[in-house]
Amino acid sequence: MTWLLLLAQLAANLLRLGAGIALAARRTQTAPGRRTLALAALGGAAVTLVQEAGGAPVLVLGAEAAVVAAAAAAGRRDRLRPALFLAVFYEMGAALWEFLLAAWTGILAHQAGWTAAAAPAPAAGVWLTRLLLILLVLADRRRALETTPLVTAAGVLGFFGAVTLSQQRVLPLEEDLVSTWILLATLLLVALLVHRLNRQRELAGEVARLKQAQAAILERDYQALRRTYADNAKLYHDLHNHIEVLCHCLDEGDLAAARRYCQDLRGPVEEMAHTVWTGDPAVDHLITSKTARAQALGAQTQVNVEFPRNTDIRGVDLTAILGNLLDNALEALAAAPADRRLLRLTIRRIQQTLIIKVENSYGQAPHRDQGALVSAKKDRTRHGWGLKSVQAAAERYEGVLQTDWADGVFRAVVTLSFQPVKLP
């Protein structure tokens, strides 16, 4: 019987550790490996032995928090501090709810001996808490519900549950014990508030950096378009002079000179001439200029565009998407072998969905961190925002960005949902 109780205690501790690691790893954006999880299981077994040996509850909670934090950080020092913060208050919250559920089970059953270790109420509190933790982890992984409001609600309910216990008279609870749990519940609420404010600050900083990157991209494309229009205006301004020179050559019968002069004029005209791909001048210039740069790098370029003219997709968002994807492609082309440089741009409409696909040669597999693409450049604080800008623009149209790499070719596919609009 003793071994069965020990195994039950071990299973309960492992479930609490596993749920804590899963929740903390999601928020620290890490992915603990099998070895880390195996070491965490050994840590859970050690904690169980300490608990069965009569170790102080504070010592047991501290040891569990250390195991959760170490596993959630997954060997990354920059994640250890937030992981430890989450682990400590996760253990406090789990312990609080074990106490509350055990106490209220004893109250409902009018079980005066609920404080005994072998009584049904504490066991019910432990396993009910484990069930709630499992449901929370499943909801968090599937994103069926936003877990942050759930955790906040659990903290608020825990606080009011502890306060309510101090007013009941069914069970003989020590006043110091209840006061301790009320204090811990208050600290838990403060921790939730600090975590939420810190998360909002991080999101605000990321949005600010994203907007700064988008503004830089738009300014660059605007300046390029402005230079093109300036060159175009200059050419038309000088057109009468070119016609006068050609007429003089023809009047003199010097056809060879006229032919050479036309050849000299063809270069600037070809540089400014561009195909109407989408009907948006800025986007069309962007496609033309980027493909011209790819051709200058010796890349084989293929452009297939089927763009509906009656969409609610803003030109600024389309420019952000295409500009970032094509800029990344050009950087990859410059580093790819000269005989394997390829750039393909495909824009297709399927009912009310627009699909944008950019394929380019890429000499080596792209860098990833926890499954997400990261910049290969050393200064990642100033680089790596291109794909984030694309993702942000896609999300405005209930779209997604998908990337993959195979056989030396990198593919980025953006899907956008749009609504038809009436043309003026």
HELIX and SHEET records of a PDB file:
HELIX    1   1 THR A    2  THR A   28  1                                  27    
HELIX    2   2 ARG A   34  GLU A   52  1                                  19    
HELIX    3   3 PRO A   57  ALA A   73  1                                  17    
HELIX    4   4 ARG A   77  ALA A  109  1                                  33    
HELIX    5   5 PRO A  120  ARG A  142  1                                  23    
HELIX    6   6 THR A  147  LEU A  165  1                                  19    
HELIX    7   7 GLU A  175  HIS A  237  1                                  63    
HELIX    8   8 LEU A  239  ASP A  251  1                                  13    
HELIX    9   9 LEU A  255  MET A  272  1                                  18    
HELIX   10  10 PRO A  281  ALA A  296  1                                  16    
HELIX   11  11 GLY A  315  ALA A  335  1                                  21    
HELIX   12  12 ALA A  338  ARG A  340  5                                   3    
HELIX   13  13 GLY A  386  GLU A  395  1                                  10    
SHEET    1   A 5 GLN A 300  VAL A 305  0                                        
SHEET    2   A 5 LEU A 342  ILE A 350  1                                        
SHEET    3   A 5 THR A 353  SER A 361 -1                                        
SHEET    4   A 5 VAL A 409  SER A 417 -1                                        
SHEET    5   A 5 VAL A 400  ALA A 406 -1                                        
SHEET    1   B 2 ARG A 368  ASP A 369  0                                        
SHEET    2   B 2 ALA A 372  LEU A 373 -1                                        
END                                                                             
